[in-house]
């Protein structure tokens, strides 16, 4: 019953081992979760804005205010929003 020569729920004698299927599912589930976690971690790092992008946004905001596209109040609110992130 506790034969160590089992593979994915089946013993070498052709009989079914009840714990083998459980460990087989546990292994594949852990592998799939690890792959998903790795993909999410890599894509999250790639999607993070760089500091130069923050400077670019501030520059665009300054230019719009200089051209008169924004009022002083809109400019202050937008500047505060940029500084929070």
Secondary structure, DSSP 8 states (H G I E B T S, - for coil): ---S-EETTEETTS-B-HHHHHHHHHHHHHHHHHHHHHHHHHHHHHHS--HHHHHHHHHHHHHHHHTTSS-HHHHHHHHHHHHH-
